[in-house]
Amino acid sequence: METVVYVWACSNCHVRADPGQRFCRRCGTAIVPPPPIDEEQAEILAPAASPSRASRLWLLLLAVIALLFLALGGAAALVLAN
């Protein structure tokens, strides 16, 4: 595992700051601490797996069935309205 070392510095004048220091000694700008490194965060950012072919076919089948119900329901409504 690699060790990552952050160098804290002022974002305004780029003077090096001590870890935990809240304001720059030279210009007084607030120093923003770097984000924490978390191994779990790297796992969360991994690309998601694409849906399988079977999942896609089921979704397509459900969409076709829903469209058929809508079409038949509309036709039935037209017949009953006349």
N, C-alpha and C positions, 0 to 999 in steps of 0.2 A: 504494500500500500504506500502510495506517495504521500509525503507530508507537504501540505500547502501552507504557506506563510503569507499572511496579508501584511502589507506595509500601510499603516494608517498615515494619511496625508490630508492636508487641507485641500478642498476642491477649488478654492479660490486662488490661493497663492502657492499651493503645492509644497508647503513646508511640512516636513515630516513631523508627525505627532506621536505621542506615547499612547499605547493601548489604554482605552478607558478615558482618555482626555476628551472633554466635551466641546471645547472651543479652541480655535487656533490662537497661539500665543502672539502671532504677528498681526493678524487682521481681525480676529474676533469672530470669524465665521464659524457657525456650528459644524462640527465634524460628524458626519454620518458614518456609523460603524458598518463594516461589510456584513453581508448576510451570512448566517451560520451555514456551515457545510454539513449536510445531512445525507447519509448514504441512502436512506429511505426515499428522499426527494428524487434522487437519480432514478430509482426504480419506478416512481410515479410518472416521471417524464418519458418513460419508455413508450414506443409506439404501440397503439392498441392493435390487437389482432383483427384481421378482417373477418366478416361473417362467413361461415362455411357455405358451400353450395346448397346444402340441404336447407339451411336457414333461409336463404334467399328464395328457394322454391316454395317453402311454406308461406312466406310473406307474399309472394306473387299469387299463390292460390287463394289466400285470404282476401287479397285486394280484388281478385276476379269475382269471388263470391259476394263481396260487399257491393260491387258494381251491379251484379245480377239482381241482388235484392233491391237496390235503388231503382233499377230499370223496371223490374216487375212491379214494384210498389207504385211507381209513377203511372205505369200502364193501368194498373188496377184502379187507381184513383181517377184516371180519366174515364174509364168505363163506368165507374159508379157515379161520376158527376153528370154523365149524359143520361 
